[in-house]
Amino acid sequence: MKKVNGKYILSVLAILFAISAILGFGIAYLCGATALVFAGKWFTGFIFIGLLFFYFTTGTAIIDRIVEKTMEKNSELANFHDYATFYSSGAIIRIEKSTGRIAYVSNMNPFQFQQISAKDITDIKSDYIKGPLGGTSYVYFEFGYLDKKVRIPTFTSNNAYSLNSSEVLEGISKADKYAEILQNAQVSAS
């Protein structure tokens, strides 16, 4: 499963840079032609960083909607029924329980609907990454597909949480639940 589409990332960066260059030189032109080159470069860099910040904060909500529409449209075309859907911070995964089909759409590859069979996956597990003082800031479920790990986070944070906190316990519960759904789908697909 391909999480990142390089062409998509490069096109987003190119669009953001083009917008920032146009705005940067436009603002520099309005400030005066003598300092056009220096100010244009400075404003271009400043605006590019601002647009990147916008993209990774507010812009992700737009991408999330695109990912959701891609999943809904294509899973309907693929006749998905009786499925479990998990919305993570970076992707949507849909598991059809009766046939063992798995659909996946990543935020870094939002226009590609990927579908595999659960019989082709291995090493299903749920776990967490140990953090300082015995806590964690990352809980996940994962599986192997074509010699690569596909890891889906159920809890992420910039801070370490106690393993007994409600947020981590909920993340562990979700990770265990979806690992079990994957195992059942694997049996159904065989």
Number of C-alpha atoms within 10 A of each C-alpha: 17 14 17 13 15 11 10 14 12 11 11 14 16 12 11 18 20 14 15 24 21 15 17 23 20 15 16 22 16 9 13 10 10 10 11 18 13 12 19 22 16 16 21 24 16 14 20 21 15 13 18 16 12 12 17 11 11 10 13 15 12 11 20 19 13 16 24 18 15 20 25 15 11 16 19 11 9 12 8 19 13 10 16 14 15 17 15 16 15 18 21 21 19 20 26 24 23 16 21 24 23 25 23 25 27 27 22 18 22 25 18 18 19 18 18 15 19 26 19 14 21 18 12 19 18 24 17 21 11 14 15 11 9 11 18 21 20 22 25 23 24 21 20 16 18 10 9 12 15 17 15 22 24 26 21 19 12 8 12 17 20 17 17 10 11 11 17 24 15 15 23 23 15 20 25 18 14 25 21 16 18 28 22 17 23 23 15 17 17 11
